[in-house]
Amino acid sequence: MNTNVDTAEIARFEALAAQWWDPRGDMAPLHVINPVRVDYIRRRVGSLDGLRALDVGCGGGILTETLTGENAQVLGIDLAGASIEVARRHAAENHVDADYQIIAAEALAATAPAAYNLVCCMEMLEHVPDPAAVVRACAELVKPGGDVLFSTINRNPKSYALMIVAAEHVLKLLPRGTHEYAKFIRPSELSEWARAAGLETLDITGLRYNPLLRYASLNARDLDVNYLMHCRRPESL
């Protein structure tokens, strides 16, 4: 029984499951930022051809399918069963050879340690009670010399103003309650959790998103709101 789960969060994503692949619906921001995330992965990792990859907190499979399109062998995992069913159905309808499981990262790490060349955990850490435990699981799941990439939201007044006040209450770009400010994660905190899990932090890059223009881009100097982090498990400790 996994204890690192917020049942209210799972219920929220279960209710939104049907909208995962609607580029104009509540998941629209993910469709805009997904190409930018994949570009960052390519820049940091290089070719994904033939890599065993894991997408932790895969939701409806937006990132999972894109990584599969890069010729990686991808498993997407999530605890929201309705989202996994949407992901499986979309993959089948579009002849995408991605695999999906309803399982927590911690549980998978116990049965498949050091099984993946690449582990991605995007927009997920800010939705669990103990994000450091997920970071540890990701470190256990990746092979020595393999790459782990995270993306999440910084915790500061600017991120609160943009991600909660503006996005959820004023512009209504996201359903109210999508984010909790207390769960936002400073880059220094995430880097410390990674280091404690035996990972080396190699890069931190900001991700800018303009909801009005439906445009996203990478910016190495702007970590104020969304950011990505590239870590690697050393070949030997």
C-alpha positions in Angstrom: 0.0 0.0 0.0 1.6 3.3 -1.1 1.3 6.0 1.5 3.0 8.7 -0.6 -0.2 9.7 -2.3 -2.7 12.5 -1.9 -6.1 10.9 -2.5 -7.6 14.3 -3.3 -5.0 14.9 -6.0 -5.7 11.5 -7.5 -9.5 12.2 -7.5 -8.9 15.5 -9.2 -6.9 13.9 -12.0 -9.4 11.0 -12.3 -12.1 13.6 -12.9 -10.1 15.3 -15.6 -9.0 12.1 -17.3 -11.2 12.5 -20.4 -9.5 15.9 -21.2 -5.9 14.7 -21.4 -5.7 14.8 -25.2 -7.9 17.9 -25.7 -5.4 20.6 -26.7 -8.0 23.3 -25.8 -9.2 21.8 -22.5 -7.9 21.9 -19.0 -4.7 20.1 -20.1 -3.9 22.7 -22.8 -0.8 24.0 -21.0 0.8 20.5 -21.1 0.3 20.3 -24.8 2.1 23.7 -25.2 5.0 22.9 -22.9 5.5 19.3 -24.0 7.6 20.0 -27.1 9.8 22.3 -25.0 10.3 19.5 -22.4 11.2 17.0 -25.1 13.7 19.5 -26.6 15.3 19.9 -23.2 15.6 16.1 -22.9 17.2 15.8 -26.3 19.7 18.6 -25.5 20.7 17.0 -22.2 20.6 13.3 -23.1 21.1 13.2 -26.9 19.6 10.4 -28.9 16.8 8.4 -27.2 17.0 5.7 -29.9 16.8 2.3 -28.1 16.9 3.7 -24.6 14.7 2.2 -21.9 12.8 5.1 -20.5 10.3 5.6 -17.7 7.7 8.4 -17.4 6.8 8.8 -13.7 3.4 10.4 -13.2 2.6 10.0 -16.9 -1.1 11.0 -16.7 -2.7 10.5 -20.1 0.6 9.7 -21.8 1.4 13.0 -23.5 5.1 12.8 -22.8 5.2 9.0 -22.9 4.0 8.9 -26.5 6.4 11.6 -27.6 9.4 9.7 -26.1 8.1 6.6 -27.8 8.2 8.6 -31.1 11.9 9.2 -30.4 12.4 5.4 -30.6 12.7 4.9 -26.9 11.2 1.9 -25.2 8.9 3.7 -22.7 6.9 2.7 -19.7 4.5 5.3 -18.3 3.3 4.9 -14.7 0.6 6.7 -12.7 -1.7 6.0 -9.8 -4.8 7.6 -11.5 -6.4 4.6 -13.1 -8.7 6.6 -15.3 -5.7 8.5 -16.7 -3.9 5.2 -17.5 -6.9 3.9 -19.3 -7.0 7.1 -21.4 -3.3 6.7 -22.1 -3.7 3.0 -23.2 -6.7 3.8 -25.4 -5.0 6.7 -27.1 -1.8 4.7 -27.7 -3.9 1.8 -29.2 -5.9 4.1 -31.4 -2.7 5.8 -32.7 -0.6 2.6 -33.0 1.9 3.8 -30.4 4.0 1.1 -28.8 4.0 2.5 -25.3 3.4 0.5 -22.1 1.5 1.7 -19.0 1.1 0.5 -15.5 -0.9 1.7 -12.4 2.0 1.7 -9.9 3.9 4.1 -7.7 7.5 4.9 -8.5 8.5 3.6 -5.0 6.8 0.2 -5.7 8.4 -0.1 -9.1 11.8 0.7 -7.7 11.5 -2.2 -5.3 10.9 -4.7 -8.2 12.9 -3.1 -11.1 16.0 -1.3 -9.6 18.5 0.1 -12.1 16.2 -0.9 -15.0 16.1 2.3 -17.1 18.5 4.5 -19.0 16.3 7.5 -18.6 13.7 8.4 -15.9 11.5 11.5 -16.4 9.3 12.9 -13.7 7.5 16.0 -15.0 5.0 18.2 -13.3 4.4 15.5 -10.7 6.6 16.2 -7.6 4.4 19.1 -6.5 1.4 16.8 -6.3 2.7 14.2 -3.7 3.1 14.5 0.1 6.7 13.4 0.1 8.5 14.4 -3.1 11.9 13.5 -1.8 10.7 9.8 -1.7 9.8 10.0 -5.4 13.3 11.5 -6.1 14.9 8.6 -4.3 12.8 6.1 -6.2 13.8 7.7 -9.5 17.4 7.4 -8.5 17.0 3.7 -7.7 15.2 3.1 -11.0 17.9 4.6 -13.3 21.0 2.6 -14.3 24.4 3.8 -13.2 25.4 6.4 -15.8 21.7 7.0 -16.6 19.8 10.3 -16.6 17.0 11.6 -14.5 15.0 14.7 -15.5 12.6 16.5 -13.3 10.3 19.5 -13.9 8.3 21.3 -11.2 7.4 24.8 -9.9 9.5 27.1 -7.8 8.1 28.4 -4.5 8.2 32.2 -4.2 5.7 35.1 -4.4 6.0 35.3 -8.3 5.1 31.6 -8.8 2.2 32.0 -6.4 0.9 35.1 -8.3 1.2 33.4 -11.7 0.4 29.8 -11.1 -2.4 30.2 -8.5 -3.8 33.7 -8.5 -3.6 34.3 -12.3 -3.8 30.9 -13.8 -6.5 29.4 -11.5 -8.5 32.4 -10.2 -8.2 35.3 -12.7 -7.6 33.8 -16.2 -9.2 30.4 -15.2 -6.6 28.5 -17.3 -6.5 25.7 -14.8 -9.2 24.3 -12.5 -9.1 25.8 -9.0 -7.1 23.7 -6.6 -4.8 22.3 -9.3 -1.8 23.5 -7.3 -1.0 24.1 -3.6 1.6 26.8 -2.9 3.1 24.9 0.0 3.9 22.0 -2.3 5.9 24.1 -4.7 9.6 23.2 -4.6 12.7 25.5 -4.7 15.5 24.4 -7.0 17.8 24.2 -3.9 15.5 21.7 -2.2 15.2 19.5 -5.3 18.9 19.6 -5.8 19.5 18.6 -2.2 17.0 15.7 -2.5 18.8 14.5 -5.6 22.2 14.7 -4.0 20.9 12.7 -0.9 19.6 10.1 -3.3 23.0 9.7 -5.0 22.3 11.8 -8.1 24.5 14.6 -9.5 22.7 17.7 -10.6 24.1 18.7 -14.0 21.8 21.5 -15.1 18.8 23.6 -14.0 16.9 25.5 -16.7 13.8 27.7 -16.5 10.7 27.0 -18.6 8.7 30.1 -19.5 5.0 29.7 -20.5 2.8 32.4 -21.9 -0.8 31.2 -21.7 -2.2 34.1 -23.8 0.1 33.5 -26.7 0.1 29.7 -26.1 3.9 29.8 -26.3 6.6 28.2 -24.2 10.4 28.4 -24.2 13.5 27.5 -22.3 15.5 30.2 -20.4 18.5 29.2 -18.4 18.4 32.3 -16.3 14.8 32.5 -15.3 14.0 29.8 -12.7 11.3 31.9 -11.0 8.3 29.8 -11.9 8.6 26.5 -13.9 12.0 24.9 -14.2 13.6 21.6 -15.3 16.5 19.8 -13.7 18.9 17.2 -15.3 20.5 14.8 -12.9 22.7 11.7 -13.5 23.4 8.6 -11.5 27.2 8.2 -11.3 28.7 5.1 -12.8 30.0 4.2 -9.3 29.6 5.7 -5.9 
